[in-house]
Amino acid sequence: MKPVIMFVTEWCPYCKKALAWMETIKIQNPEYTGIDIKIIDEELKPDIAKQYNYYYVPTYYVDGVKVHEGVASKNIILGIFEKALK
């Protein structure tokens, strides 16, 4: 499995929705529960966030490669999890 990094902010409604979908997807698909997902609040860890090239949150990186930036749907998150499994 490849590691996933997700950048968020605490006040972002799209981040909250994405986090809720992630939990739902894991419950519905137990094969995703083993994915190592590091969730980083860019405002609390700006030193880490500055090392990555993105503008909008939520942003996902799989194995160091940006795979999605901005509003995420349930299907987009499923795709991100699938990339992490391969």
N, C-alpha and C positions, 0 to 999 in steps of 0.2 A: 504494500500500500504506500501511496505517496502522501506526504504531509500536506495539509491545507492550512493556509493563513487567511484569516478574514479580518479586514479592517472595518471598524464601525465607529460611531460616536453614540454616546448615551442618549442624546436628544433626537436621533434620526428615526422617524417612523418607519422608513423602509428597512432599516437595520433590524428593528424590533420584529417586523413582519417576517423577514428572512430568518431570523433566529427561531421564531415560532414554527415556521415551515421545516426548518432543519430538524427540530425535535419531533414533529409529526412524521416526517419521512423516516427518521430512525426507528420510530415505533412501528411503522408500517413495513419497514424493510430492515430486519435485524442485521443483515450483512453489512450495513453501513455503520453500525455502532462502533466498530473497531477503527474507524478512520480517525487519525490524529488531527484534530482541528484546533489551531491556536487562534483565539479571538483576541484581537488587539484594539483597544480604544485609542484612536490616534491622538486624542487630546490628553490622555494620561501617559502615553508613551510616544511623544513626538520624535524622540531620537531614533526609534525603530521605524516609525512611519516615514521619516525623511529618507530612509534608505530605499524606498520603493517608489515607483513612478505611477501615480494615480491621482485623480482629482475628486471623484465622487465615492461615497460609501453607500451601501456596502461594496467592498472590493474583495475578490477572491483570487488567491494564488494557489496553484497546485504544483508542488515540487519546484517552487521558485518562479513559475511562469504565470503571468496574469491571465486568468481565464474568463473573468467577468468583472465589470465595473458599473456601478449604478443600480437602479431598481432591479431586483431579482424576483423572478416568478418561481413557483414550485417546480416547474419543468426545468428551469435554468439550474436550480439547486440540485435536482436529480442528475443533470448532466455533469455538474461539478463533482458530485459524489462518484459518479461512474468513472470520471477521469482519475480520481484518487485511487480507485480500486485497480486500475490497469497498471 
